Amino acid sequence: MRFLNGIGRFVGFGAIALAAGLILTATGAHAEVGMATPGQMGMQQAATPVMEDIESFHHFLLIIITAIVALVSILLVVVMVRFNRKANPVPSKTSHNTLIEVIWTVVPVMILMAIAIPSFRLLYKELVIPPAELTIKATGNQWFWSYEYPDNGDISFDANLVPDDELKPDQPRLLATDEVVVVPVNEVVRVIVTGGDVIHSWAVPAFGVKIDAIPGRLNETWFKAERTGTYYGQCSELCGQGHAYMPIEVKVVSKEDFAAWVAQKSGSASRATPATGVKLAQAGGASTTSGAAH
């Protein structure tokens, strides 16, 4: 009876620990949107449907893993207490039990099926890109990111790390960039990723996105941010000395603000074009004059 009470207390403590872990994970994950915080437990707050599914799948696996660990621990305690030489001087000669063999074959298969089905669904959701309202091309370089908006004219820019001595009060160290990727809220954004020199990886945890940027190859992923805000990521592939200094900063804004940003960027590009055109014309004129002289 004392042994059973001890097992009951062990299971009770395990259930309490599991519940506390889930609570801490849930509360810690929602401490702040867009970036990790000191002492945070769990994941960042999900900003896309894919990341919400990843988080749910993680919690589901945590429950299964905890239950398996608790069961195996209980069985080990039972074996050590009941089947040691002192408590059981005459060992059992049982060598076969059909029921137990069926159970330890069928139950693991059922557990694996319960894990595989949502896993395959999640992989399909991540890999199959729905019709996108916006396409962005991200190119990894040593050590910064270059971005292009092929659906919005000639918008392109490089995003470099903001040095420590230039940080503003609201900019996090090693995460802020001098140019920000701007996307509209509640729209599917397709991201085409490649590498300009070595392999990089474009990753934003709050979006549930991580994809390698490989030179000479185009990879693609997608996200649909459901709330406005600023979200941070970093290169997640060891790419050289400056690997830790090529962050990703994505600002999710309303559709109206995005249209205004596109107009501003397009205006800046168009204002820069005439000057370039004049230089080309002047260069062409010089060539023509020079040719006529000859």
C-alpha positions in Angstrom: 0.0 0.0 0.0 2.9 2.3 0.8 4.4 1.5 -2.6 1.1 2.4 -4.4 0.9 5.7 -2.5 4.4 6.5 -3.6 3.5 5.8 -7.2 0.4 7.9 -6.9 2.4 10.9 -5.5 5.0 10.4 -8.3 2.3 10.5 -11.0 0.6 13.5 -9.3 3.9 15.5 -9.2 4.5 14.6 -12.8 1.1 15.9 -13.8 1.6 19.1 -11.8 5.1 19.6 -13.5 3.5 19.0 -16.9 0.8 21.6 -16.3 3.2 24.1 -14.9 5.5 23.6 -17.9 2.6 24.2 -20.4 1.5 27.3 -18.5 5.0 28.7 -18.4 5.5 27.9 -22.1 2.2 29.6 -23.1 2.8 32.7 -21.0 6.5 33.0 -21.8 5.8 32.7 -25.5 3.5 35.6 -25.5 5.7 38.0 -23.5 6.5 40.2 -26.5 5.7 40.1 -30.2 8.5 39.9 -32.8 11.6 39.0 -30.8 12.9 37.0 -27.9 13.2 38.5 -24.5 15.7 37.8 -21.7 14.5 34.9 -19.5 11.7 34.0 -21.9 10.4 30.4 -21.9 8.8 28.9 -24.9 8.4 30.2 -28.4 7.8 33.7 -29.6 4.2 34.7 -30.1 2.9 33.3 -33.4 2.1 35.9 -36.0 1.1 33.5 -38.9 -1.2 30.5 -39.2 1.8 28.3 -40.0 3.5 29.3 -36.8 0.3 28.7 -34.8 0.2 25.2 -36.1 3.9 24.7 -35.3 3.3 25.8 -31.8 0.2 23.5 -31.4 2.2 20.6 -32.8 5.0 21.3 -30.4 2.6 21.3 -27.4 1.0 18.1 -28.6 4.4 16.4 -28.8 5.4 17.7 -25.4 2.3 16.0 -23.9 3.2 12.7 -25.6 6.8 12.8 -24.7 6.0 13.7 -21.1 3.5 10.8 -20.8 6.1 8.3 -22.3 8.8 9.5 -19.9 6.5 9.3 -16.9 5.3 5.7 -17.9 8.8 4.5 -18.4 10.0 6.0 -15.1 7.1 4.4 -13.3 7.9 1.0 -14.8 11.5 1.3 -13.9 10.6 2.1 -10.3 8.2 -0.9 -10.2 10.9 -3.2 -11.6 13.6 -2.0 -9.1 11.2 -2.3 -6.1 9.3 -5.5 -6.9 11.9 -7.5 -8.8 15.2 -7.0 -6.9 16.8 -10.0 -5.3 15.7 -9.1 -1.8 12.0 -8.6 -2.5 11.8 -11.4 -5.0 14.3 -14.2 -4.1 12.6 -16.7 -6.5 12.6 -15.1 -9.9 9.8 -15.7 -12.4 10.5 -18.1 -15.3 7.9 -16.5 -17.5 9.3 -16.1 -21.0 6.3 -15.2 -23.1 3.1 -13.1 -22.8 1.1 -12.6 -26.0 -1.0 -9.7 -24.6 2.0 -7.7 -23.5 3.8 -8.3 -26.9 0.7 -7.1 -28.8 0.4 -4.0 -26.6 4.0 -2.9 -26.9 3.8 -3.4 -30.7 0.4 -1.8 -31.4 0.7 1.2 -29.0 3.9 2.6 -30.4 2.5 2.3 -33.9 -0.6 4.2 -32.8 1.5 6.9 -31.2 3.6 7.2 -34.4 0.5 7.5 -36.5 -0.9 10.2 -34.2 2.4 12.1 -34.7 2.7 11.5 -38.4 -0.7 12.7 -39.5 -0.5 16.3 -38.1 3.2 16.4 -39.1 2.5 15.6 -42.7 -0.3 18.2 -42.7 2.0 20.8 -41.3 4.7 20.0 -43.9 2.2 20.3 -46.7 0.9 23.6 -45.4 4.5 25.0 -45.2 5.6 23.7 -48.6 2.6 24.4 -50.8 2.4 28.1 -51.4 -1.1 29.6 -51.9 -1.7 32.3 -54.5 0.4 35.3 -53.3 -0.6 39.0 -53.3 3.1 40.0 -52.9 6.4 38.5 -53.9 9.7 39.5 -52.3 13.2 38.3 -53.4 15.8 38.0 -50.6 19.4 37.5 -51.5 21.9 36.6 -48.8 25.3 38.2 -49.0 28.4 38.3 -46.7 27.0 39.8 -44.5 23.8 41.5 -45.3 20.5 40.9 -47.1 19.4 42.4 -50.4 15.7 42.7 -51.2 13.7 43.2 -54.4 10.0 43.8 -54.9 9.4 42.5 -58.5 5.6 43.2 -58.2 6.1 46.8 -57.3 8.4 48.3 -59.9 12.1 48.7 -59.3 12.1 48.7 -55.5 15.3 47.2 -54.2 17.6 47.9 -51.3 20.2 46.3 -49.0 19.5 45.8 -45.3 22.6 46.1 -43.1 23.0 45.7 -39.3 22.6 49.0 -37.4 25.9 49.5 -35.4 25.7 49.8 -31.7 26.6 53.5 -31.6 23.8 54.3 -34.1 21.0 52.4 -32.4 17.8 54.3 -31.5 16.1 53.6 -28.1 13.5 51.4 -29.8 15.9 49.4 -31.9 17.2 46.0 -30.4 20.9 45.3 -30.6 22.0 42.8 -33.3 18.5 42.7 -34.7 17.7 46.2 -36.2 18.6 47.0 -39.8 19.0 50.3 -41.6 16.4 49.3 -44.2 13.2 47.4 -43.2 11.2 44.9 -45.2 7.7 46.2 -45.3 4.7 43.9 -46.0 0.9 44.3 -45.7 -1.1 42.6 -43.0 -3.4 39.7 -43.8 -1.9 39.1 -47.3 0.0 36.1 -48.5 3.7 37.0 -49.1 5.9 34.7 -51.2 9.6 35.0 -50.4 12.0 33.9 -53.1 15.4 33.2 -51.5 18.9 32.7 -53.0 22.5 33.2 -52.0 25.0 35.7 -53.5 28.1 34.0 -52.3 27.8 31.2 -49.7 24.8 29.4 -48.2 22.7 31.6 -45.9 19.3 31.0 -44.3 16.3 33.4 -44.1 14.5 32.8 -40.8 11.8 34.7 -38.9 10.7 32.7 -35.8 7.4 34.5 -35.3 6.4 33.6 -38.9 7.5 30.0 -38.7 9.8 30.5 -41.6 13.3 29.2 -42.2 14.7 28.4 -45.6 18.2 28.2 -47.0 19.6 30.7 -49.4 21.8 28.7 -51.8 23.9 30.3 -54.5 22.7 29.5 -58.0 19.4 28.1 -56.7 16.0 29.7 -56.0 14.1 28.4 -52.9 10.7 29.8 -51.9 8.6 30.0 -48.8 5.6 32.1 -47.7 3.9 33.7 -44.7 0.7 35.6 -43.9 1.1 37.9 -41.0 -2.1 38.4 -39.1 -1.2 41.3 -36.9 0.8 44.5 -37.5 4.2 45.0 -35.8 7.9 44.6 -36.2 9.3 41.1 -36.4 12.9 40.1 -36.2 15.0 37.2 -37.5 18.6 36.3 -38.3 20.6 34.2 -40.7 20.4 30.7 -39.5 23.1 29.1 -41.5 26.7 29.4 -40.5 28.0 31.6 -43.3 31.3 33.0 -42.1 32.8 35.5 -39.8 29.9 37.9 -39.9 27.2 35.3 -39.5 25.9 36.8 -36.3 25.6 40.3 -37.9 23.1 39.9 -40.7 19.7 40.2 -39.1 16.2 40.4 -40.7 13.7 43.0 -39.8 10.2 42.8 -41.2 7.5 45.5 -40.5 3.9 44.4 -41.0 1.7 47.4 -41.7 -1.9 48.1 -42.9 -2.6 47.9 -46.6 -2.9 51.6 -46.8 0.4 52.2 -45.2 2.0 49.6 -47.5 0.7 51.4 -50.5 2.1 54.7 -49.2 5.4 53.0 -48.6 5.5 51.6 -52.1 4.6 55.0 -53.6 7.4 56.6 -51.5 10.0 54.0 -52.6 8.9 54.2 -56.2 9.1 58.0 -56.1 12.5 57.8 -54.7 13.6 55.4 -57.5 12.0 57.5 -60.2 13.6 60.7 -58.9 17.0 58.9 -59.1 16.4 57.7 -62.6 16.6 61.0 -64.5 20.0 61.8 -63.0 21.2 58.4 -64.2 19.6 59.0 -67.6 21.4 62.3 -67.9 24.7 60.7 -67.1 24.1 58.0 -69.7 23.0 60.6 -72.3 26.1 62.7 -71.6 28.3 59.6 -71.8 26.6 58.7 -75.1 27.0 62.2 -76.4 30.6 62.2 -75.6 31.1 58.9 -77.4 29.2 60.2 -80.4 31.3 63.4 -80.5 34.4 61.5 -80.1 33.4 59.1 -82.9 32.6 62.1 -85.1 36.0 63.6 -84.4 37.6 60.5 -85.5 
